[in-house]
Amino acid sequence: MKLRKIGNSQGTTFSREMLNKAGFQDGQELDVLVTMGEIKIVPTVVSGVTVSFTPAEAKALAAGKLDSRSGEAALTKVRRMIGAE
């Protein structure tokens, strides 16, 4: 595999076999991770909702204590993040 000029950029192509082996499909969103001497192409992970909890809220959720003060506070945060309030 070689880098070659593609327009004003440098690039390469991948065989259908390589893409299939990696599990990539036409039109799939990909992320490119770059470090010194390495370029890694990975499927884009669809980001969801990120909610920050206090330790007490996290413990209440983990214990299933949603009717506790901390559990209710955690649920309120989640509802706000997803627009269900």
Secondary structure per residue as TSV (DSSP state, phi and psi in degrees):
chain	resnum	aa	ss	phi	psi
A	1	M	-	360.0	135.9
A	2	K	-	-129.1	151.3
A	3	L	-	-80.1	142.3
A	4	R	E	-144.6	162.3
A	5	K	E	-71.3	128.1
A	6	I	E	-130.1	102.3
A	7	G	T	64.6	-128.2
A	8	N	T	-94.7	10.4
A	9	S	E	-118.8	178.8
A	10	Q	E	-111.3	146.2
A	11	G	E	-163.5	-178.5
A	12	T	-	-149.5	170.6
A	13	T	-	-124.3	159.8
A	14	F	-	-119.8	141.1
A	15	S	-	-70.4	155.8
A	16	R	H	-56.7	-40.3
A	17	E	H	-59.9	-44.4
A	18	M	H	-63.6	-43.8
A	19	L	H	-65.0	-40.8
A	20	N	H	-63.9	-42.0
A	21	K	H	-62.7	-34.2
A	22	A	H	-79.9	-11.4
A	23	G	T	83.6	15.2
A	24	F	-	-83.5	148.5
A	25	Q	-	-126.6	156.5
A	26	D	T	-55.2	134.8
A	27	G	T	80.6	-1.5
A	28	Q	-	-70.2	138.5
A	29	E	-	-75.2	134.7
A	30	L	E	-128.7	150.3
A	31	D	E	-108.9	146.7
A	32	V	E	-114.6	121.6
A	33	L	E	-106.6	126.1
A	34	V	E	-121.0	127.9
A	35	T	E	-132.8	170.3
A	36	M	T	-56.7	119.9
A	37	G	T	79.2	7.3
A	38	E	E	-148.3	135.8
A	39	I	E	-124.0	121.8
A	40	K	E	-117.7	130.0
A	41	I	E	-109.4	124.0
A	42	V	E	-133.7	154.1
A	43	P	E	-61.3	141.3
A	44	T	-	-68.5	131.6
A	45	V	-	-90.1	122.2
A	46	V	-	-67.3	120.0
A	47	S	-	-78.5	144.5
A	48	G	-	-105.6	-145.1
A	49	V	-	-99.2	134.3
A	50	T	-	-110.9	125.9
A	51	V	-	-126.2	133.3
A	52	S	-	-96.4	131.8
A	53	F	-	-116.9	150.3
A	54	T	-	-72.2	161.9
A	55	P	H	-55.7	-39.0
A	56	A	H	-65.4	-40.4
A	57	E	H	-65.2	-43.2
A	58	A	H	-62.4	-41.9
A	59	K	H	-64.3	-41.5
A	60	A	H	-63.1	-43.3
A	61	L	H	-63.2	-45.6
A	62	A	H	-62.7	-33.4
A	63	A	H	-87.0	-4.0
A	64	G	T	74.0	19.1
A	65	K	-	-91.5	68.7
A	66	L	T	-76.2	-16.5
A	67	D	T	-91.1	0.5
A	68	S	S	-79.6	166.5
A	69	R	H	-58.4	-45.5
A	70	S	H	-68.4	-38.7
A	71	G	H	-63.7	-41.8
A	72	E	H	-65.4	-38.6
A	73	A	H	-63.8	-41.0
A	74	A	H	-64.5	-44.8
A	75	L	H	-62.6	-37.8
A	76	T	H	-62.0	-42.2
A	77	K	H	-60.7	-45.1
A	78	V	H	-63.6	-46.3
A	79	R	H	-60.1	-39.2
A	80	R	H	-64.1	-42.0
A	81	M	H	-65.3	-33.7
A	82	I	H	-98.1	3.6
A	83	G	T	71.9	29.5
A	84	A	-	-105.0	24.7
A	85	E	-	-109.3	360.0
